[in-house]
Amino acid sequence: MADERSAPEVEASSPTVEGREFFTTMTVAEALERFRPERRTTVEPVAAAASAEALGRVPVDDVVAPSNLPGFARSTVDGYAVRAADTFGASEGLPSYLDVVGAVTMGEVPDLEVPPGGAVTMPTGGALPRGADAVVMVEHTQVTMPGAVEVVRPVAAGDGVVRADEDVASGAVLVPAGRPLRAQDLGVLAAAGVMSVEVRARPWVVVLSTGDEVVPPDTATLVPGQVRDATASALAGLITSAGGVADLRGIVPDDAGALDAAMRAALADGVDLVVVSAGSSVGARDETAGVVAALGEPGIVVHGLAVKPGKPTLLAECDGVPVIGLPGNPLSALVVFRLVGVPLVWRLAGCERPPAVPTTRAALGRPVASAAGRLDVVQVRVDENGVAHPLLGASALLSLLTRADGYVVIPEPETGLTQGTEVEVTLYR
């Protein structure tokens, strides 16, 4: 299966040259617009209170509040429940004197009423007693005699109080459909007593590593020409971070029959996505495209992206199951999978807008060349002074990613960026 060494960085007017396949590239934006599989994972319930299982799952429908939250008017401060009108004009020099007629106990419904000229001692979170419409902070009061309190600052109706429906009104949307559940979403679901949510199942993603030179990571000693399978482990991390379940099925030799059998087995299992991590010997013919084209309709949608690194990328759909064929070099494969694979995993789970990734603004530490018509993804290290230093090197060097804090995208129309250009760095999490 072809890697970037066997995929020349040129456009071709003919399909083959001396036995090598060429392809017409497509921009990443065009590819994402054209490659939009309809497949979605199945629906299943998840316990909203089980944070490890619910976090990151995508609700199928809007989840609405079954009742008002908090459900009762309560105090937001320690102080005294009062009638706001009784504090009008209060000041340090001319305080309002109120009779303390009782106290509210946390967790209980107060069985008392605030009369005109009265006050009730309030803890933060306590239920507002009848007759009261505000809570004056304890800092704005003075106790000068038993059974009475001086209020030295006026309050308006509603001050220091949360209404019964102020957090969430009954029937309002607690969490929207299509957005992954976040920690705060789990909190509001628990507050509303919603214990189960219908969500999409985690996408089942099979990763097939290919190449006669590729050996398992636990290979103790390499012979010249062998490389350990680094890409599959990294892809598993990206798949998991996108809410998917990575199924690493080992290494397939550079043989069309073996790849066909491995892919058909994955499709027969009912997986949601097949990722082929290519890694062929130099000069070997790309078998992936031929195998994928025979697996089902509509077949290959994109073969070649106008991106560096990662040009020899294949996107296909085989009888409803999307397939991604990645370049052989690990850096190229991971760059491409972040651009097209991660959004697809989220989409399979019903999330059309993946969660935003952190970014920062920085000044480019040195000029970077680019070619018009191609998206360049440049790894950078950001120093303490806010300068982004490009990390340049061959696409076979996985260490570029481990040393990088993030990456900068140079758009297709640009022919490069000058030193000092302010850029947006997408940060690795």
N, C-alpha and C positions, 0 to 999 in steps of 0.2 A: 504494500500500500504506500502511496506516494507521500514523501515528506517534502519539506521546502527545498531540499537539495535536488529533487527530481521534478520540481515544478518551476520552470523558468519564469522570471519576473518580466514577461513580455506579453503583449496581446497578439493573437494569431488570427489570420484571415482564413486559414485552412484548419480542418479538424486534427490532422496529425502531421508530424514532421519526423521522419526517420524512426517511426514506431512510437514516438512519445505523444501523449495526448496534450493538447493545449485547450484553453477554455477562455471564454469571454467573461471578464469580471463584472461584478455588480457592486454598487456602493452598499455599505452596511445598512443605511436607511432604506434603500430600495429592497434589499434582501429581507429586512424585517417586515416591510409592508407586504411583500409578495408571499413570504413564508409565514402563514398564519393558520396552523392546523386547528381544526375544530374540536379535536379531542379534549375532553375534560375527565378528570378522575371521578370516581364514584362518590356518592354522598354517604356520610356516616355520622353518628352522634359522637360528641366528645364531651367529657366531663369538664365544665368550665372551671371548676375549683381545682382540678388537677393541672397545675400550671405547666409541669414538664410536658404534658401531652397536648395541652390546649395552645400553648404559646406558639405563635407563628401560623396557626391553622387559619384557613380562609372560610368565613361563614358563607353559606349559600344564599341566605336571605337576610334582610335587615332584622336585627334582634331588637324588639321593642320592650319598653318598660311595662311590667304588669301593673304597677301602681306608682304613686308619687314617691319621689325621694327628696328628703329623708322620710317623708310621711307624716311629719309633725313639725310645727314651728319650734325651733330650738335656739339656744344661745350660742353665740360664737366667741364669747368672752366670759371671764369671771367677773361678777358684779352684782347688780340688782335689777330685777325686772320691775319696770315702772310704766306708768302712763306718761307718754312723752309730754303731754300738755302740762303735767305737774312740774316739769323742769324748765319751762319757758323763762328765759331771763336769768337763769342761775349763773353765778360767778363766784370767784374767790371772795370778793367783798360782800356779796349778797347771795349766799347759798339758798337752795331750796331744802326745807326740812321735811323729811318723809318718815312715816312710821313703818318700821320693819314688822310685817305681820306673819312671817314664816320663812321657810327655806325649802328649796327644791332638792330632792334626792335623785342622784343619777340612776337611770334605768327604771324610774317609776313615773306614772302619770300623776302630776300634782293635783291633789284634791283641795285646792284653795284658790282664792281669787284675789287679785290686786284691786283694792278699792281706791277711789279718788284720794290722793294724798298718802297712799301706801306704797310699800316696796317689798319685794321678796328676794332673799339671797339666792343667787344663781351660780351654778358651776358651768364651765364651758361644756356645751353639748347637752345641757339639761333642757327638758321640755318646758316651753313657755307657759306659765299659768294663765288662766282665764283673766281677762281684764287688762293684761299688759300688752303693750304694742312696741316696746323697745327695752333694751338692756343697757344700762349705763356701766361703763367699765369701773372696776373697783379703784383704779388709779385716780378716777375723777370724783371720788367720794371721801368723806371723813366721818369717823364714828366718834362723836363727842359725848354721848350719853347712851346708856342701855336702852335698846328698843327703838332707836332712832338713827337716821343717817343723814348727813349733809351732802347734797349733790352740788358740786362747784362748777359743772359745765353742762349746758343743755344738750339734750338728744332729740332727734327727730324720729317720728314713727318709722320703724323698720331698722333703726340703728342697732347693731349688735345682735341681729336676729337673722336666721335663715328661714324662709318660708317653707311650708310643707312640700311644695312642688318646685322650689327654687333650684335644686340640683338637677332633677329630671322630672318632667311631668308624665303622668300616666299616658301610655301610648306613644311617647316620643322614642326616637331611635337611640338605643344605647350604643350599639356598634353597627356599622354599615356592612352590607354584603360586599364581598370582593376585596376587603382590606384585611390583611393578616392581623390576627389578634395580638395585641401588645400587652405588656404587663399592666398598664393602667386600665385597659379594656377588661382584663380578668377581674380587676378590683371592682369596677362598676357593675359587672355582671354578678359578682358575689354580693354586693350591696343591695342589688335588686332581687336577690334570691333566685336568679336564673342559673340552674345547676347543669343544664345540658344545652349544647348548641349543635345544630346541623352544619357540618363543615365538609369540605372536599378532602378526600383521602390524600395522603402524601404521594406525590408522583413516584412511581417505581421506575428507576432509571438504570438500565443495564449498560455497563462500560466494557467494551471489548478492546483489549490491547492487541496490536498486531505487529509482526516483524520477526524474522528469523534471528535477528541480533538481540532481541529483547528477552531478558531473563527476569525471573521473580526478584523482588527486592531483598529477599533473604538469602540470595546467592552469596556465599562467603567470599569466593575468589573469582574474579572475572578473567576470562582469557581475552587476548587482543581481539577487538571487534565486537565484544558484547557490551551491552548497557543494561543497567537495572531499570525496571519499569517505574519511573518516577511520576509519569503523567497521571496514571490511574489513581494514585493516592491523593494527589492534589485535586483532581477532578471530583473525587469523593467528598473532599472538603467543601468545594464550591456547590456541589449538589445538595449537601446537607444544609449549608447556609441558606440556600434558596428554598428550603422546606421539603426537599425530596429525600428519597431513600436510595442510596447508591448500592448497586449490586455489581461488584467487581467479579467478572467471570474469567479472569486469567488472560493468558496470552494465546493468540491464534497465529499460526505460522503464515508466511507469505504464500498462501495457496488459495485460489479462488474457491475451490470445493470446501475447504475447511472453514473459510469465512462465511460462505453461503449456509453451511450447516449450523454454524454458531448463531447467525442472525435469524435463521428460520426457527431455531429452538427458542430464542428470546421472544420472537413475535408470537409463537404458539403459546407461550406462558402468559400472554396477556399484559406485557409490560407497557408502560406509558411512553417511554422514550428509549431509543438505542443510540449510544454514542460509540463511534468507532475511533479509537485513538491509533492513528497510523504510525508506522515506523519501519519502512522498508529499507532494504539495502540500496546503495547508490545505483541508479540506472534501472532499477526494477520498474516494470510497468504498473501503473495504478490499477489494481484490481477492484478497489472499493466501488467505483462508479458502475462498473459492469455488474457486479453482484447486486448492488442496491437497485439498479434499474430493472432487474428481473424479479424483484420481491413483491411488487404490487403497484397498483395505480394510486395516485398519479405519477409516482416515481420522483425523479430528480427535479427539484424546483430551482435550485441555485447551485452552480459549480464554479466557484471562484469569486472571492471577495476582493474589492479594491481597498485592501488594508495591509499595512505592514507593521508587525509581522502577522502572517496568517492567511496569505492569499489562497493557497490550495485547500479551501474549505468547501464541503459539500453539504447541502441541506435538501432533504427529501422527505416524502411521506409515502409510506407503503401500506396500502389498505387501512388507512386511518391512524397508523402509528408513525410519528415523526422520527427521523433518523438524522443524526449529525455526524459527518465525517470530518475529523480534525486533522490538521497538519501533524507531521511526525515529531517536530522539535517541541519539547515541553513548553518553552516560553511562548511559542506561537500558539500552541493548543490552548493554553490557559488564557492568553489574551483574547482569543476568539471566543472561547466559551463564556467569558465574562460578558462579551458584547452580545452574543446571540443565544448562548445556552442557558444562562441564568434567567433572562427574561422569559424564555420558553418554559422552563421548569415552573416558574411562578404562574404563567398563563395556564398551564395544564391543571394547576390547583385552583383555577378560578380567579386569579388575581391579575387583572389587566394592567395595573400600575404597580410594579415592584416597589418595595420600600426604598426611600431615598438613601443613597450612600453618602457618607460625610465627604465634604470637600473643603478646600482652603485656597485662598489666593496667595500667590507667590510671584516673585520676580525671577525670570529665567536667568540662570547663572552663566550660560554660554549660548552662542547661536546654535540652532538646530536646523539642518537642511531637510527638505521634504520635496516630494514630487507632486505637482498639480494633478488632480484627479484621483488621488489616493489618500485614504485616511491613515495617518501615522500615529501610532500609540507609543509614546516615549516614557520609559520608566525614569523616575526621578527620586532623588533624596532631598528632603526639605530640612535645611539647617535652622538653628535657633534664631537666625536673623530674617527668616522668611524668604530665603533664596532657594529656588528649586534647581538642583544640580542634575542634569541629564546623565543617566547611566547607559552608555552606549556599548554595544557588543553584539556578537552573533546570536541568532535566535535559538541556538542550541545551549546557551548558557543559562541554566535555571537559576544560578546564583544571582543574576540580575534582579529577579523578583524578590528574593529573600533580602537583598540589600536595599530595595526600594521602599519608600514610604507611600508611594502611590504612582499615578501615571498622568501624563498630559496628552490630550488628543489634539493633533494638528488637523484641522478640517481639510476636506478634499481640495478646495480652491487655493489653499495656501501653498507657496513654494518654500516655506521655511519660516522660522521665527528668529528675530534678532535678540541678542543679549539684552537683558533688562525688561523684555516684554512681560507684562503682567499676565499670568496664566492661571487657569483654574486647575488645581490638582485634585484628582479623585483619590481619596485616601483608602488604603487597605485597612480592613478591620481585623 
